[in-house]
Amino acid sequence: MRSDRCSQCLFGMALIVLAAAVAAGAQSIAKPTPSPSPNPSPSPSLEHEFFKNILRDQKAIWTSPLHLERSDAKWIIPSGIGFMALATTDRITGDEIGEANRQDNASRIISYAGSIYGLAAVAGTFYFVGREKHDNRARETGLLATEAMIDSAIVEGVLKSVTQRARPADGVERSEFFDGGSSFPSGHATGAWAVATVVANEYHDRLAVQLAAYGIASAVSVARFTGHKHYISDVVAGSALGWGIGRYVYKEHHRETPLITMQFDRRARQYGVGVAWSF
């Protein structure tokens, strides 16, 4: 096995990245929402700013550890302890689930929902249906889901290249880091949670949509473990990372769309237009 010092360095790095993603989301939540201006200046569309926003997202994600404060220790320390506990028992839990094979087919099928093709299909459906039906919320959901999916793919790709953790099926070197593997973190879990978080936040007034989005993301995460593709710490790290990225993307780039309604009173002969914003 690798030295404990090497593993501790890896865990510390992983926790910093996870903290960065969640902290970025928390920082955007804290930003005050400006009140709508009577004559707002036209702003570029999300389509026009799409690639620029991805670059901005990456900068925010990777530099956010620099903005962590002492108060963040109350969630970083417990999360770090829990993560290390999972990581140190990964080989045991992985070998235990490896003895069961009945769930392999179901796990493989469920995992499709977290693949790049499955996630792209979800995001694309929201976007094109939204454009076709002039539904701005659905259109924005598709764009932000795609943005979150790309952001998560970049981040988890970098982490995989750095950690090089061997997968459960890699024999003697299984669960070891820096062995040329690609187990940490789970890409399916990261992408699924990033997209699910965007969808759930966009439809915050639809409980059924939220339950479906988070339920599917959870199922994908579990399937990656039961399907012998990843360890528990891989999917937990990926899920947390995806949630943080999805929340950041939504809070940073969501645009409040005004609801315009006609108001009239025939008896009083009064007519007007009502405008409401949903935050």
C-alpha positions in Angstrom: 0.0 0.0 0.0 1.0 3.6 -0.4 2.2 5.6 2.6 -0.3 7.2 4.9 1.4 10.5 4.3 0.6 10.3 0.6 -3.0 9.4 1.2 -3.4 12.2 3.7 -2.1 14.7 1.1 -4.6 13.4 -1.4 -7.5 13.6 1.1 -6.6 17.1 1.9 -6.5 18.1 -1.7 -9.8 16.5 -2.4 -11.5 18.2 0.5 -10.2 21.6 -0.6 -11.7 21.1 -4.0 -15.0 19.9 -2.6 -15.0 22.9 -0.2 -14.3 25.2 -3.2 -17.3 24.0 -5.1 -19.7 24.3 -2.2 -18.1 27.6 -1.0 -18.6 29.1 -4.5 -22.3 28.2 -4.4 -22.6 29.7 -0.9 -20.9 32.9 -1.9 -23.3 33.4 -4.8 -26.3 32.8 -2.5 -25.1 35.5 -0.3 -25.0 38.1 -3.1 -27.9 40.5 -2.8 -30.4 40.3 -5.6 -30.7 43.7 -7.3 -34.2 45.1 -7.6 -35.5 45.2 -11.2 -34.9 48.5 -12.9 -37.8 50.3 -14.7 -35.7 50.5 -17.8 -33.2 47.7 -17.7 -30.4 47.8 -20.2 -30.3 44.8 -22.6 -27.9 42.1 -21.6 -26.4 39.4 -23.7 -28.3 36.2 -24.0 -27.2 33.0 -22.1 -26.4 31.5 -25.5 -24.2 34.3 -26.4 -22.4 34.2 -23.0 -22.3 30.4 -22.8 -18.6 29.7 -23.3 -17.5 32.8 -21.4 -19.6 31.7 -18.4 -17.9 28.3 -18.4 -14.5 30.1 -18.2 -15.8 32.3 -15.4 -17.2 29.2 -13.6 -13.8 27.4 -13.7 -12.0 30.4 -12.3 -14.5 30.7 -9.5 -14.4 27.0 -8.7 -10.6 26.7 -8.6 -9.9 29.9 -6.8 -12.7 29.8 -4.2 -10.6 28.1 -1.5 -8.8 31.4 -1.3 -12.0 33.0 0.0 -12.8 30.4 2.7 -13.3 31.9 6.2 -12.9 30.5 9.7 -16.6 30.0 10.0 -16.4 27.5 7.2 -14.6 25.1 9.5 -17.9 24.1 11.1 -18.8 22.1 8.0 -15.3 21.4 6.5 -14.0 19.6 9.5 -17.0 17.2 10.0 -17.1 16.6 6.3 -13.4 15.9 6.2 -13.6 13.4 9.0 -16.5 11.6 7.4 -14.8 11.5 4.0 -11.6 10.1 5.5 -13.6 7.4 7.3 -15.2 6.3 4.1 -11.9 6.4 2.1 -10.1 4.3 4.7 -12.8 1.6 4.6 -13.3 1.6 0.8 -11.4 -1.6 0.1 -13.5 -3.5 2.7 -16.9 -2.2 1.5 -15.8 -2.6 -2.1 -14.8 -6.2 -1.6 -18.1 -6.9 0.2 -20.3 -5.5 -2.6 -18.0 -7.2 -5.1 -19.3 -10.6 -3.9 -22.8 -9.8 -5.1 -23.6 -9.9 -8.8 -27.4 -10.0 -9.0 -27.7 -6.2 -9.2 -25.1 -5.7 -11.9 -27.5 -5.5 -14.8 -29.8 -3.0 -13.0 -26.8 -0.9 -11.9 -25.6 -0.8 -15.5 -29.0 0.4 -16.8 -29.4 3.0 -14.1 -25.9 4.3 -14.7 -26.9 5.3 -18.3 -28.8 8.2 -16.8 -25.5 9.7 -15.5 -23.6 9.2 -18.7 -22.6 12.1 -20.9 -25.2 10.9 -23.4 -28.0 10.7 -20.8 -27.2 14.0 -19.3 -26.9 15.7 -22.7 -30.3 14.2 -23.7 -32.0 15.7 -20.6 -30.4 19.2 -21.0 -31.1 19.2 -24.8 -34.8 18.2 -24.2 -35.3 21.1 -21.8 -33.6 23.6 -24.1 -35.3 22.6 -27.4 -38.7 22.1 -25.9 -38.3 25.5 -24.2 -37.5 27.2 -27.5 -40.3 25.5 -29.3 -42.9 26.4 -26.7 -41.4 29.8 -25.8 -40.9 28.6 -22.3 -38.0 30.7 -20.9 -37.6 28.6 -17.8 -37.2 25.3 -19.7 -34.8 27.0 -22.1 -32.7 28.4 -19.3 -32.8 25.0 -17.5 -31.3 23.3 -20.6 -28.6 25.9 -21.0 -27.5 25.9 -17.3 -27.7 22.2 -17.1 -25.4 21.9 -20.1 -23.1 24.5 -18.5 -23.0 22.6 -15.2 -22.4 19.3 -17.0 -19.4 20.7 -18.8 -18.1 22.3 -15.7 -18.4 19.1 -13.7 -16.7 17.1 -16.5 -13.7 19.5 -16.5 -13.3 19.4 -12.7 -13.7 15.6 -12.3 -11.4 15.1 -15.3 -8.6 17.1 -13.6 -9.1 15.2 -10.3 -9.0 11.9 -12.1 -5.8 12.8 -13.8 -4.2 13.9 -10.5 -5.4 11.2 -8.2 -5.2 8.2 -10.6 -7.1 5.9 -8.2 -7.4 2.3 -9.2 -11.0 1.0 -9.7 -12.5 -1.9 -7.7 -11.8 -4.3 -10.5 -8.1 -3.5 -10.8 -6.9 -6.4 -8.8 -4.1 -6.1 -6.2 -3.7 -2.4 -6.7 -7.5 -1.7 -6.3 -8.4 1.4 -4.3 -4.8 2.7 -4.4 -4.1 6.2 -5.6 -1.5 7.3 -8.2 -1.7 3.9 -10.0 -3.0 5.1 -13.3 -6.6 4.5 -12.5 -9.7 6.8 -13.0 -11.9 5.9 -10.0 -11.9 9.2 -8.0 -14.2 10.9 -8.2 -17.2 9.2 -9.9 -17.8 11.2 -13.1 -21.4 9.8 -13.4 -22.2 11.0 -9.9 -20.6 14.4 -10.4 -22.5 15.0 -13.7 -25.8 13.6 -12.5 -25.8 15.8 -9.4 -24.7 18.9 -11.2 -27.6 18.6 -13.7 -30.1 17.5 -11.1 -29.3 20.5 -8.9 -29.8 23.0 -11.7 -33.2 21.3 -12.6 -34.3 21.2 -9.0 -33.4 24.9 -8.4 -35.1 26.1 -11.6 -38.3 24.2 -10.6 -38.1 25.1 -6.9 -41.9 25.4 -6.9 -42.4 21.9 -8.2 -41.8 19.3 -5.5 -42.3 16.4 -7.9 -39.6 17.7 -10.2 -37.2 18.2 -7.3 -37.8 14.7 -6.0 -37.4 13.2 -9.5 -34.1 15.1 -10.1 -32.5 14.3 -6.8 -33.9 10.8 -6.8 -32.4 9.9 -10.2 -29.0 11.5 -9.2 -29.0 9.5 -6.0 -29.9 6.3 -7.9 -27.0 6.9 -10.3 -24.6 7.4 -7.4 -25.6 4.2 -5.7 -25.5 2.3 -9.0 -21.9 3.2 -9.6 -21.0 1.5 -6.3 -23.3 -1.5 -6.6 -22.1 -1.9 -10.2 -18.5 -2.3 -8.9 -17.3 0.8 -10.8 -16.5 3.0 -7.9 -15.9 3.1 -4.2 -18.3 4.8 -1.7 -15.9 7.7 -1.2 -15.7 8.1 -5.0 -19.5 8.6 -5.4 -19.9 10.7 -2.2 -17.1 13.0 -3.4 -18.6 13.2 -6.9 -22.1 13.8 -5.6 -20.9 16.7 -3.3 -18.8 18.1 -6.1 -21.7 18.0 -8.6 -24.1 19.5 -6.1 -21.8 22.4 -5.4 -21.1 23.1 -9.1 -24.8 22.9 -10.0 -25.8 25.2 -7.3 -23.1 27.7 -8.2 -24.1 27.7 -11.9 -27.8 28.3 -11.1 -27.2 31.0 -8.5 -24.6 32.8 -10.6 -26.3 32.7 -14.0 -30.1 32.3 -13.3 -32.1 35.2 -14.7 -35.4 36.2 -13.2 -38.0 36.2 -15.8 -40.9 38.6 -15.2 -44.5 37.2 -15.3 -46.6 39.8 -17.2 -50.4 39.7 -16.6 -53.2 41.8 -17.9 -55.4 43.4 -15.2 -58.7 45.0 -15.8 -61.9 46.0 -14.0 -64.9 46.5 -16.3 -67.1 48.2 -13.7 -64.4 50.7 -12.7 -63.2 50.9 -16.3 -59.6 50.4 -15.1 -57.0 48.6 -17.1 -53.4 47.8 -16.5 -50.5 45.4 -16.6 -49.1 43.5 -13.7 -45.4 42.4 -13.5 -44.1 39.9 -11.0 -40.6 38.4 -10.6 -40.0 34.9 -9.2 -36.8 34.6 -7.2 
